[in-house]
């Protein structure tokens, strides 16, 4: 998994800046609550071609050790990665 | 100090020249046009060193000012009516980003029917946009507001954009003798703008970012506190202004004969002078009349209005505005102030001047008559009460 620039953090009132000007890289909140299906990588089939990485509209796919990895904190479950994968290495599974 | 015969627009432009904005971006619209024409001439003749950006719309005018402010520059823009409404989206960006831009708005009616004359429906419709809103009565106050506005807006505790409102035509286009402060004194009063809320290549930061449900409301609370902080900063700024320039202002409201008044008319903008003259006339006839002129609609003078009205028998609110289906917005705000302070006296709303329609001295006498004898809650001058009773 690609490391976050800074850790996720809960800001107290005094830590919230007075204006919208602050150190970059803080993730404001996890944003994947409406996902109903999730992409799952089959590492046996994945060759690390990076097509899913290029097509992901939310930038949540990274390539580690030549295999795709998904950040489920921000993946919305759109399924584009599964559609684009020529090796059928990504399948969409129900969240429930 | 020099003294010149200036219109409201020209006086405001002189005040802005003294405030030394570094970027001016504006799009011309009647009745604001003259203020940006004069500033353009000042940049051309070198008496004002600013980047003058010709933009293609009001939306772009304020967007450009926001960008300039985000780069750490003192920025100015001006508009009116439909132009203010067209830049409405950007008003919230400027206030939410806490960019202390100053804008002059020439108060003018809003379409339809199309009309270029003065009323206050444009700016009062934007009370919730997070800007400080001041209403000038005369050209001298307009110039002084232009100079004070940056000092108030740029105060670290405030960091809020400032909208200075001048009644269209009756103030923007009428002439009076105006004292123009010396440049040295103006520089002493208003130092250059310094801020951390800016693009900084040595210390890069994320700017104008998003904030999710967990922190967004904290930003909004701080924005609210910033506008409230302007209450004290306005008082401090006016005190310092009086020490340097000798002209005194009275904060969020200006009271006239209110201390022992039975009947008080609350109003704002250029009509206040005629209201005070009418109060004098009624006093001579034995009627204890008084006038409160609201100078700032945001921050709203809750305490000051309750204090001024608490011993009166009844009051009226005269405004060039109507929130259709309800009442005049100034009346709503005044009533809220009184309710919170447990001041329980009868109050009536008088709507006038829409689309530039004249409000005469006899109209104001009729208003005081209505306040003292009782009338409908919401009255349109020359028409009568609305169907809400």
Interface residues (C-beta under 8 A of the other chain):
Chain A: X10 X11 X13 X16 X18 X19 X20 X21 X22 X23 X24 X25 X28 X29 X31
Chain B: X96 X97 X98 X159 X196 X197 X198 X204 X205 X206 X207 X208 X209 X210 X211 X212 X213 X214 X215 X218 X219 X221 X222 X226
